[in-house]
Amino acid sequence: MPGEPFATTLTGLAAELASVRDRLEALAQGPQAPSARGASAPDGPVAALPGGVGEVIYGEAEQRRQVQLLQREARKEVLGFVRPPYVDEENPVQAERLAAGVVYRSLYEASALAYPGSADLPGFIPPGEQARATPRVPMKLMIVDGERALLPLHGEGERGDLASRGLLLLHPSLLVDALLELFEDRWLRATPLRFTENPEDPEVPASPTLDAQLLSLLMSGLPDKAVATQLGISLRTLQRRIRSLMESTGTANRTQLAWYVAQQRLA
């Protein structure tokens, strides 16, 4: 509809994609595919989907191989929604692809930045990666060169062993185009992450710019240590600034502060 905000046109897209994913799952349940709740699965791609739209990948070793292969074949860009749990705790391919000039843009759910090992953000997020944070992402996702996408076959409500539950590899199609639009919309609305060491410096002078950044990061759902790292201040200084902001706004807790910020559009 003319004049309709771009974000509005994507309303409900994640739910529609989940519905499509369910239909693709049903197509994948052929004679050689395991049942949706089966405990075992073949180690490798199974049940190619009609029309060459994609395939379902089972087995931890094959899933890891596909994740790495997609990145190695990337020519321009790798996009991703990031949240735990992970197929692989480390991504050894990313550093070499970044060095080769491939752009990485990763949108981290707040839960990923509270995951064990992520507190030291400069070590958790590879240098050179463009990273942003948001309270929640609709699914785990990787898109390579805007052409192929990799995502879990099953929805959020069916957690389990990813190796047996399967990954959906989509080839160039309208589905990938829709996922790309969803990513770009969420990316535009997310909070950028910086890469600075947390020097535990003494008191950092307050400033409107610092406070605006602090509030924006808090609103994105990041834990305190991650926020402090992003601002390059100590955790103690961060907590002192939060208390000062609550006093100046007349709010009693962080929930009220977040509500005040949303109402006043300070972040």
C-alpha positions as a Markdown table, in Angstrom:
| # | Residue | x | y | z |
|---|---|---|---|---|
| 1 | Met | 0.0 | 0.0 | 0.0 |
| 2 | Pro | 1.5 | 3.4 | -1.0 |
| 3 | Gly | 2.8 | 5.3 | 2.0 |
| 4 | Glu | 2.8 | 2.3 | 4.3 |
| 5 | Pro | 6.0 | 2.2 | 6.4 |
| 6 | Phe | 8.4 | -0.5 | 5.3 |
| 7 | Ala | 8.4 | -2.1 | 8.7 |
| 8 | Thr | 4.6 | -2.5 | 8.6 |
| 9 | Thr | 4.8 | -4.4 | 5.3 |
| 10 | Leu | 6.9 | -7.0 | 7.1 |
| 11 | Thr | 4.5 | -7.4 | 10.0 |
| 12 | Gly | 3.8 | -11.1 | 10.5 |
| 13 | Leu | 6.5 | -12.2 | 8.0 |
| 14 | Ala | 8.3 | -14.3 | 10.6 |
| 15 | Ala | 5.1 | -16.1 | 11.4 |
| 16 | Glu | 4.4 | -16.7 | 7.7 |
| 17 | Leu | 7.9 | -18.0 | 7.1 |
| 18 | Ala | 7.4 | -20.4 | 10.1 |
| 19 | Ser | 4.2 | -21.6 | 8.4 |
| 20 | Val | 6.1 | -22.1 | 5.1 |
| 21 | Arg | 8.9 | -23.9 | 7.0 |
| 22 | Asp | 6.3 | -26.3 | 8.5 |
| 23 | Arg | 5.0 | -27.1 | 5.0 |
| 24 | Leu | 8.5 | -27.7 | 3.8 |
| 25 | Glu | 9.1 | -30.0 | 6.7 |
| 26 | Ala | 6.0 | -32.0 | 5.8 |
| 27 | Leu | 7.4 | -32.3 | 2.2 |
| 28 | Ala | 10.7 | -33.5 | 3.6 |
| 29 | Gln | 9.1 | -36.3 | 5.6 |
| 30 | Gly | 9.5 | -38.9 | 2.9 |
| 31 | Pro | 10.3 | -42.6 | 3.4 |
| 32 | Gln | 14.0 | -41.9 | 4.0 |
| 33 | Ala | 13.5 | -39.0 | 6.4 |
| 34 | Pro | 13.1 | -39.4 | 10.2 |
| 35 | Ser | 9.9 | -38.5 | 11.9 |
| 36 | Ala | 9.5 | -35.1 | 13.4 |
| 37 | Arg | 10.3 | -36.4 | 16.8 |
| 38 | Gly | 12.5 | -39.2 | 15.8 |
| 39 | Ala | 15.7 | -39.7 | 17.8 |
| 40 | Ser | 17.9 | -40.8 | 14.9 |
| 41 | Ala | 18.5 | -39.4 | 11.4 |
| 42 | Pro | 20.8 | -40.1 | 8.5 |
| 43 | Asp | 24.1 | -38.3 | 8.5 |
| 44 | Gly | 23.8 | -36.0 | 5.5 |
| 45 | Pro | 21.3 | -34.1 | 3.3 |
| 46 | Val | 18.0 | -35.9 | 2.9 |
| 47 | Ala | 14.7 | -35.4 | 1.1 |
| 48 | Ala | 15.4 | -32.7 | -1.5 |
| 49 | Leu | 12.4 | -30.5 | -1.7 |
| 50 | Pro | 10.3 | -30.2 | -4.9 |
| 51 | Gly | 11.3 | -27.6 | -7.5 |
| 52 | Gly | 14.9 | -27.5 | -6.2 |
| 53 | Val | 13.9 | -25.0 | -3.5 |
| 54 | Gly | 16.2 | -26.6 | -0.9 |
| 55 | Glu | 17.0 | -29.7 | 1.2 |
| 56 | Val | 17.0 | -30.8 | 4.8 |
| 57 | Ile | 20.3 | -31.6 | 6.4 |
| 58 | Tyr | 20.7 | -34.0 | 9.4 |
| 59 | Gly | 23.6 | -35.1 | 11.4 |
| 60 | Glu | 26.0 | -32.9 | 13.4 |
| 61 | Ala | 29.0 | -33.5 | 11.2 |
| 62 | Glu | 27.1 | -32.7 | 8.0 |
| 63 | Gln | 25.5 | -29.7 | 9.5 |
| 64 | Arg | 28.9 | -28.3 | 10.6 |
| 65 | Arg | 30.3 | -29.0 | 7.1 |
| 66 | Gln | 27.4 | -27.2 | 5.4 |
| 67 | Val | 27.8 | -24.1 | 7.7 |
| 68 | Gln | 31.5 | -23.9 | 6.9 |
| 69 | Leu | 31.0 | -24.6 | 3.2 |
| 70 | Leu | 28.4 | -21.9 | 2.7 |
| 71 | Gln | 30.8 | -19.4 | 4.2 |
| 72 | Arg | 33.7 | -20.5 | 2.1 |
| 73 | Glu | 31.6 | -20.1 | -1.0 |
| 74 | Ala | 30.5 | -16.6 | 0.0 |
| 75 | Arg | 31.6 | -14.0 | -2.5 |
| 76 | Lys | 30.3 | -10.8 | -0.9 |
| 77 | Glu | 28.4 | -11.1 | 2.4 |
| 78 | Val | 27.2 | -13.4 | 5.2 |
| 79 | Leu | 24.2 | -12.3 | 7.2 |
| 80 | Gly | 23.0 | -13.9 | 10.4 |
| 81 | Phe | 20.5 | -13.9 | 13.2 |
| 82 | Val | 22.5 | -15.2 | 16.2 |
| 83 | Arg | 21.2 | -16.9 | 19.3 |
| 84 | Pro | 22.2 | -20.0 | 21.3 |
| 85 | Pro | 22.4 | -22.9 | 21.3 |
| 86 | Tyr | 24.9 | -23.2 | 18.4 |
| 87 | Val | 25.8 | -26.0 | 16.0 |
| 88 | Asp | 29.4 | -25.2 | 16.6 |
| 89 | Glu | 30.7 | -23.0 | 19.5 |
| 90 | Glu | 33.5 | -21.7 | 17.3 |
| 91 | Asn | 33.5 | -20.5 | 13.7 |
| 92 | Pro | 37.0 | -21.1 | 12.4 |
| 93 | Val | 36.0 | -20.1 | 8.8 |
| 94 | Gln | 34.9 | -16.6 | 9.6 |
| 95 | Ala | 38.3 | -15.1 | 10.3 |
| 96 | Glu | 39.7 | -16.3 | 6.9 |
| 97 | Arg | 36.6 | -15.1 | 5.0 |
| 98 | Leu | 36.8 | -11.7 | 6.7 |
| 99 | Ala | 40.4 | -11.5 | 5.7 |
| 100 | Ala | 39.4 | -12.3 | 2.1 |
| 101 | Gly | 37.0 | -9.3 | 2.1 |
| 102 | Val | 33.7 | -11.0 | 2.8 |
| 103 | Val | 31.4 | -8.8 | 4.9 |
| 104 | Tyr | 29.8 | -10.3 | 8.0 |
| 105 | Arg | 26.7 | -8.7 | 9.5 |
| 106 | Ser | 25.4 | -10.4 | 12.6 |
| 107 | Leu | 22.3 | -9.5 | 14.6 |
| 108 | Tyr | 22.7 | -10.9 | 18.1 |
| 109 | Glu | 19.7 | -11.7 | 20.3 |
| 110 | Ala | 20.3 | -10.4 | 23.9 |
| 111 | Ser | 20.4 | -14.0 | 25.1 |
| 112 | Ala | 23.5 | -14.6 | 22.9 |
| 113 | Leu | 25.3 | -11.8 | 24.7 |
| 114 | Ala | 24.5 | -13.3 | 28.1 |
| 115 | Tyr | 25.6 | -16.8 | 26.9 |
| 116 | Pro | 28.7 | -18.3 | 28.7 |
| 117 | Gly | 31.9 | -16.9 | 27.1 |
| 118 | Ser | 30.3 | -13.8 | 25.6 |
| 119 | Ala | 30.8 | -11.4 | 28.5 |
| 120 | Asp | 34.1 | -10.2 | 27.0 |
| 121 | Leu | 32.5 | -8.9 | 23.7 |
| 122 | Pro | 35.8 | -8.0 | 21.9 |
| 123 | Gly | 36.7 | -11.7 | 22.2 |
| 124 | Phe | 33.3 | -13.1 | 21.6 |
| 125 | Ile | 32.6 | -11.1 | 18.4 |
| 126 | Pro | 35.4 | -11.4 | 15.8 |
| 127 | Pro | 37.1 | -8.1 | 14.9 |
| 128 | Gly | 35.9 | -6.9 | 11.5 |
| 129 | Glu | 32.4 | -8.3 | 12.0 |
| 130 | Gln | 29.5 | -5.7 | 11.9 |
| 131 | Ala | 27.4 | -6.5 | 14.9 |
| 132 | Arg | 24.2 | -5.2 | 16.3 |
| 133 | Ala | 21.9 | -6.3 | 19.2 |
| 134 | Thr | 18.2 | -6.7 | 19.7 |
| 135 | Pro | 16.0 | -8.1 | 22.5 |
| 136 | Arg | 14.9 | -11.0 | 20.3 |
| 137 | Val | 15.4 | -12.4 | 16.8 |
| 138 | Pro | 12.7 | -14.5 | 15.1 |
| 139 | Met | 14.9 | -17.5 | 14.3 |
| 140 | Lys | 18.5 | -18.6 | 13.9 |
| 141 | Leu | 19.5 | -17.8 | 10.3 |
| 142 | Met | 22.4 | -17.5 | 7.9 |
| 143 | Ile | 22.0 | -15.9 | 4.5 |
| 144 | Val | 24.9 | -16.0 | 2.0 |
| 145 | Asp | 25.2 | -13.4 | -0.8 |
| 146 | Gly | 21.4 | -12.9 | -0.7 |
| 147 | Glu | 21.0 | -16.2 | -2.5 |
| 148 | Arg | 21.0 | -19.1 | -0.1 |
| 149 | Ala | 19.8 | -19.4 | 3.5 |
| 150 | Leu | 20.3 | -21.9 | 6.3 |
| 151 | Leu | 17.8 | -22.1 | 9.3 |
| 152 | Pro | 16.5 | -24.7 | 11.7 |
| 153 | Leu | 13.8 | -26.9 | 10.2 |
| 154 | His | 11.7 | -26.8 | 13.4 |
| 155 | Gly | 10.1 | -23.9 | 15.2 |
| 156 | Glu | 11.1 | -22.3 | 18.5 |
| 157 | Gly | 8.5 | -24.4 | 20.4 |
| 158 | Glu | 10.2 | -27.6 | 19.5 |
| 159 | Arg | 13.7 | -27.4 | 21.0 |
| 160 | Gly | 15.8 | -30.6 | 20.9 |
| 161 | Asp | 18.8 | -32.1 | 19.4 |
| 162 | Leu | 19.5 | -29.9 | 16.3 |
| 163 | Ala | 21.5 | -32.7 | 14.7 |
| 164 | Ser | 18.5 | -35.0 | 14.6 |
| 165 | Arg | 15.9 | -32.3 | 14.0 |
| 166 | Gly | 17.5 | -30.9 | 10.9 |
| 167 | Leu | 18.6 | -27.7 | 9.2 |
| 168 | Leu | 16.8 | -26.3 | 6.2 |
| 169 | Leu | 19.0 | -25.2 | 3.3 |
| 170 | Leu | 17.2 | -22.9 | 0.9 |
| 171 | His | 18.4 | -22.2 | -2.6 |
| 172 | Pro | 17.7 | -19.0 | -4.6 |
| 173 | Ser | 13.9 | -18.4 | -4.3 |
| 174 | Leu | 11.2 | -16.0 | -3.1 |
| 175 | Leu | 11.7 | -17.6 | 0.4 |
| 176 | Val | 15.3 | -16.4 | 0.5 |
| 177 | Asp | 14.2 | -13.0 | -0.8 |
| 178 | Ala | 11.6 | -12.7 | 2.1 |
| 179 | Leu | 14.2 | -13.8 | 4.7 |
| 180 | Leu | 16.6 | -11.2 | 3.3 |
| 181 | Glu | 13.9 | -8.4 | 3.7 |
| 182 | Leu | 13.2 | -9.6 | 7.2 |
| 183 | Phe | 16.9 | -9.4 | 8.1 |
| 184 | Glu | 17.3 | -5.9 | 6.7 |
| 185 | Asp | 14.3 | -4.7 | 8.6 |
| 186 | Arg | 15.5 | -6.0 | 11.9 |
| 187 | Trp | 19.1 | -4.8 | 11.2 |
| 188 | Leu | 17.9 | -1.2 | 10.7 |
| 189 | Arg | 16.1 | -1.2 | 14.0 |
| 190 | Ala | 18.9 | -2.9 | 16.1 |
| 191 | Thr | 21.6 | -1.3 | 18.2 |
| 192 | Pro | 25.1 | -1.2 | 16.8 |
| 193 | Leu | 27.8 | -2.8 | 18.9 |
| 194 | Arg | 31.3 | -1.3 | 19.2 |
| 195 | Phe | 34.5 | -3.1 | 19.9 |
| 196 | Thr | 36.4 | -1.5 | 22.8 |
| 197 | Glu | 38.3 | -2.9 | 25.7 |
| 198 | Asn | 36.7 | -2.3 | 29.1 |
| 199 | Pro | 39.6 | -0.5 | 30.8 |
| 200 | Glu | 38.0 | -0.2 | 34.3 |
| 201 | Asp | 38.9 | 3.5 | 34.2 |
| 202 | Pro | 38.0 | 5.8 | 37.0 |
| 203 | Glu | 34.9 | 8.0 | 36.8 |
| 204 | Val | 34.0 | 8.9 | 33.2 |
| 205 | Pro | 32.4 | 12.4 | 32.9 |
| 206 | Ala | 28.7 | 12.2 | 32.2 |
| 207 | Ser | 27.5 | 13.5 | 28.8 |
| 208 | Pro | 24.2 | 13.5 | 26.9 |
| 209 | Thr | 25.8 | 11.4 | 24.2 |
| 210 | Leu | 27.1 | 8.8 | 26.7 |
| 211 | Asp | 23.7 | 8.6 | 28.4 |
| 212 | Ala | 21.9 | 8.3 | 25.0 |
| 213 | Gln | 24.2 | 5.4 | 24.0 |
| 214 | Leu | 23.7 | 3.8 | 27.5 |
| 215 | Leu | 19.9 | 4.0 | 27.3 |
| 216 | Ser | 19.9 | 2.6 | 23.7 |
| 217 | Leu | 22.0 | -0.4 | 24.7 |
| 218 | Leu | 19.9 | -1.1 | 27.8 |
| 219 | Met | 16.8 | -1.0 | 25.7 |
| 220 | Ser | 18.3 | -3.5 | 23.3 |
| 221 | Gly | 18.4 | -6.0 | 26.2 |
| 222 | Leu | 22.1 | -6.4 | 26.6 |
| 223 | Pro | 23.4 | -7.4 | 30.0 |
| 224 | Asp | 25.3 | -4.8 | 32.1 |
| 225 | Lys | 28.7 | -6.2 | 31.4 |
| 226 | Ala | 28.1 | -6.1 | 27.7 |
| 227 | Val | 26.8 | -2.5 | 27.9 |
| 228 | Ala | 29.9 | -1.4 | 29.9 |
| 229 | Thr | 32.2 | -3.0 | 27.3 |
| 230 | Gln | 30.4 | -1.3 | 24.5 |
| 231 | Leu | 30.7 | 2.1 | 26.2 |
| 232 | Gly | 34.4 | 1.5 | 27.3 |
| 233 | Ile | 33.6 | 2.2 | 30.9 |
| 234 | Ser | 33.7 | 0.1 | 34.1 |
| 235 | Leu | 30.7 | -1.9 | 35.3 |
| 236 | Arg | 30.7 | 0.2 | 38.5 |
| 237 | Thr | 30.6 | 3.4 | 36.4 |
| 238 | Leu | 27.8 | 2.0 | 34.3 |
| 239 | Gln | 25.7 | 1.1 | 37.4 |
| 240 | Arg | 26.4 | 4.5 | 38.9 |
| 241 | Arg | 25.1 | 6.3 | 35.7 |
| 242 | Ile | 22.0 | 4.1 | 35.7 |
| 243 | Arg | 21.2 | 5.1 | 39.2 |
| 244 | Ser | 21.8 | 8.8 | 38.3 |
| 245 | Leu | 19.5 | 8.5 | 35.4 |
| 246 | Met | 16.8 | 7.0 | 37.5 |
| 247 | Glu | 17.1 | 9.8 | 40.0 |
| 248 | Ser | 17.0 | 12.5 | 37.3 |
| 249 | Thr | 13.9 | 11.0 | 35.7 |
| 250 | Gly | 12.1 | 10.2 | 38.9 |
| 251 | Thr | 11.9 | 6.5 | 38.2 |
| 252 | Ala | 12.3 | 3.8 | 40.9 |
| 253 | Asn | 13.7 | 0.9 | 38.8 |
| 254 | Arg | 15.0 | -0.1 | 35.3 |
| 255 | Thr | 11.5 | -1.1 | 34.1 |
| 256 | Gln | 10.2 | 2.4 | 34.9 |
| 257 | Leu | 13.3 | 3.9 | 33.3 |
| 258 | Ala | 12.8 | 1.9 | 30.1 |
| 259 | Trp | 9.1 | 3.0 | 30.1 |
| 260 | Tyr | 10.1 | 6.6 | 30.6 |
| 261 | Val | 12.7 | 6.4 | 27.8 |
| 262 | Ala | 10.1 | 4.9 | 25.4 |
| 263 | Gln | 7.6 | 7.6 | 26.2 |
| 264 | Gln | 10.1 | 10.5 | 25.9 |
| 265 | Arg | 11.9 | 8.9 | 22.9 |
| 266 | Leu | 15.3 | 9.5 | 24.5 |
| 267 | Ala | 16.8 | 6.3 | 23.0 |
